[in-house]
Amino acid sequence: MIPKLLLVDDEDAICRLIKLHFETEGYLVYTASGAEEAAGMLAHAPDLILLDINMPEVDGLEFCKKVRSHIDCPIIFLTSRITEQDKIIGLRAGGDDYITKPFSLDELTARVEAHLRRENRIRHGSNTRMFGDLFIDYAGRCVYCGEEQILLSKKEFDIIEFLSQNAGQVFDRERIYERLWGYDAEGNSDILKEHIRRIRMKLARVSGKEYIETVWGCGYKWIN
């Protein structure tokens, strides 16, 4: 299947250059010059979005926040902002990666290919995974450490499933809550803290390791 990219950038010259390059590499590339046009392009179900931050009217960060709960594909920010705080803001908005301008097309292609390979492994990989002594059976919705099964509530397993299938990726509390409880759910993301506290306690009791790491200022991620 031909991979589909959505490129959102208000600089025509950059759009033409990146579009031509990836089409030459065998990709199907949709382009948009702003957030409103990009929202319409989401109907094409892109496999990855390249999103410029510095756009007029609605910038890339705001666009990412608005659409993130409705799409699962990786989002790579194209930006000249390079401070640590900028990266934190981008990750909290729902971005998966940054590439700073000016960049080489070879580096951009390598980043895109890496994210698409990772998504393909997640979507088509095994229904079981091991993390150290921890064994997760996604189909059976069970978690084991050695021969011992760890008893989990439905929501606790949902959290483990989501984070472990995206191991190493940081998700803020709001995104996890909207993903697992639903966009229109009553309540707020504070309940997630208690669920993660209980998960950590249960995992540490049998394995000596908590597996869910708090990334201060950003959210949570699953570690090996």
C-alpha positions in Angstrom: 0.0 0.0 0.0 1.3 3.5 -0.9 2.0 5.5 2.2 0.1 8.8 2.4 1.5 12.0 3.8 -0.2 15.2 4.7 2.1 18.2 4.5 0.8 21.4 6.1 2.9 24.5 5.5 2.1 28.0 4.3 5.4 28.4 2.4 4.7 27.3 -1.2 8.3 26.8 -2.1 8.9 24.3 0.8 5.6 22.5 0.1 6.5 22.0 -3.6 10.0 20.8 -2.7 8.9 18.3 -0.1 6.0 17.1 -2.1 8.1 16.5 -5.2 10.8 14.7 -3.1 8.4 12.3 -1.4 6.4 11.6 -4.6 9.7 10.7 -6.2 10.2 8.3 -3.3 6.8 6.7 -4.0 4.6 8.5 -1.5 1.2 9.9 -2.0 1.4 13.5 -0.8 -1.5 15.8 0.1 -0.7 19.5 0.9 -2.5 22.2 2.8 -1.4 25.8 3.4 -3.4 26.3 6.6 -5.4 24.6 9.4 -8.8 24.8 7.7 -7.6 23.3 4.5 -5.6 20.6 6.5 -8.8 19.6 8.4 -10.5 18.8 5.2 -7.5 16.7 4.1 -7.8 14.4 7.1 -10.6 12.6 5.2 -7.8 11.0 3.1 -6.6 9.2 6.3 -2.9 10.1 6.1 -0.4 7.7 7.5 1.8 10.6 8.8 1.4 14.4 9.1 4.2 16.9 8.5 3.0 20.0 10.3 4.6 23.5 10.3 4.2 25.3 13.6 4.5 28.9 12.3 1.3 29.4 10.3 -1.1 32.4 10.2 -4.4 32.4 12.0 -4.3 28.9 13.6 -0.8 27.7 14.2 0.4 24.1 14.0 0.3 23.6 17.8 -3.4 24.6 18.0 -4.3 22.5 15.0 -2.5 19.5 16.5 -4.4 20.0 19.8 -7.8 20.1 18.0 -7.3 17.0 15.8 -5.2 14.8 18.0 -8.0 13.0 19.8 -9.5 12.1 16.4 -6.4 10.7 14.6 -3.7 8.2 15.5 -1.1 8.8 12.9 2.3 10.3 13.8 2.7 14.0 13.6 6.2 15.5 12.9 6.5 19.3 13.6 8.5 21.4 11.1 9.8 24.3 13.0 12.6 26.8 13.6 11.8 26.7 17.4 14.5 24.7 19.1 14.3 25.4 22.9 13.5 22.6 25.3 10.3 24.4 26.3 9.2 24.5 22.7 9.7 20.7 22.5 7.7 20.2 25.7 4.9 22.3 24.3 4.9 20.4 21.1 4.8 17.0 22.8 2.0 18.1 25.1 0.0 19.3 22.1 0.2 15.7 20.7 3.3 15.8 18.4 5.5 12.8 18.1 8.7 14.4 16.8 10.4 17.6 15.8 12.7 18.5 12.9 14.1 22.0 12.9 14.5 24.2 9.8 16.6 24.2 7.8 16.8 20.4 7.4 18.0 18.0 4.8 15.5 16.0 2.8 17.5 12.9 3.7 17.0 13.5 7.4 13.3 14.3 7.0 12.9 11.1 4.9 14.7 9.0 7.5 12.4 10.4 10.3 9.3 9.7 8.3 10.4 6.2 7.4 11.3 5.4 11.1 7.8 6.5 12.3 6.0 4.6 9.6 8.0 1.4 10.3 7.1 1.8 14.0 3.4 2.3 13.2 3.4 -0.8 11.0 5.0 -2.9 13.7 2.3 -1.8 16.2 -0.6 -2.4 13.8 0.5 -5.6 12.3 2.7 -7.1 15.1 2.1 -9.9 17.5 -0.7 -9.9 20.0 1.8 -10.5 22.8 4.9 -8.5 23.9 7.5 -9.0 26.6 9.2 -6.2 28.6 11.8 -7.7 30.8 10.0 -10.2 33.0 6.6 -8.8 32.1 4.5 -10.6 29.5 1.5 -8.9 28.0 -1.2 -10.9 26.2 -3.2 -8.2 24.3 -5.7 -10.7 22.8 -6.4 -12.3 26.2 -6.1 -8.9 28.1 -3.8 -10.5 30.6 -0.5 -9.5 32.1 2.0 -11.9 33.7 5.3 -11.7 35.5 6.8 -15.2 35.2 4.0 -17.6 36.1 2.0 -15.1 38.1 -0.9 -13.3 36.6 -1.3 -9.6 37.7 -4.9 -8.9 38.4 -6.0 -5.7 36.7 -9.3 -3.8 36.2 -10.5 -3.1 32.7 -9.3 0.5 32.7 -5.9 -0.5 34.2 -5.4 -2.9 31.3 -6.6 -0.3 28.8 -3.9 2.1 30.1 -1.2 -0.6 30.0 -2.2 -1.7 26.5 -2.2 1.9 25.1 1.1 2.9 26.7 3.0 -0.3 26.1 1.9 -0.5 22.4 3.4 3.0 22.1 6.5 2.3 24.3 8.9 5.2 24.6 6.3 7.8 23.4 5.1 10.5 25.8 1.4 11.1 26.2 -0.1 13.9 28.3 -2.9 13.1 30.8 -5.6 14.7 28.7 -4.8 12.7 25.6 -4.7 9.4 27.4 -8.0 10.3 29.2 -9.8 11.3 25.9 -8.4 8.2 24.1 -9.5 5.7 26.8 -12.6 7.4 28.4 -13.9 9.1 25.3 -14.0 12.7 24.2 -17.4 13.4 25.8 -16.8 11.5 29.0 -17.8 13.1 32.2 -15.1 13.9 34.8 -11.5 14.8 34.1 -8.0 13.4 33.7 -7.3 13.5 37.5 -8.7 10.0 37.7 -5.9 8.8 35.5 -3.3 9.6 38.2 -5.0 7.2 40.6 -5.2 4.4 38.0 -1.5 4.8 37.1 -0.6 4.8 40.8 -2.4 1.5 41.3 -0.8 0.0 38.1 2.6 0.9 39.3 2.0 -0.6 42.7 0.8 -3.9 41.1 3.6 -4.1 38.6 6.3 -3.2 41.2 5.0 -5.8 43.7 5.8 -8.7 41.3 8.5 -7.4 39.1 10.3 -4.7 41.1 9.7 -2.3 38.3 6.9 0.2 37.7 7.3 0.5 33.8 5.3 3.7 33.6 7.5 6.8 33.8 6.4 10.3 34.6 7.9 12.8 32.2 7.6 16.0 34.2 5.8 18.8 32.3 4.7 16.4 29.6 2.9 13.3 30.8 3.6 9.5 30.9 5.5 7.0 28.9 6.1 3.2 29.0 9.7 2.1 29.4 11.3 -1.2 28.8 
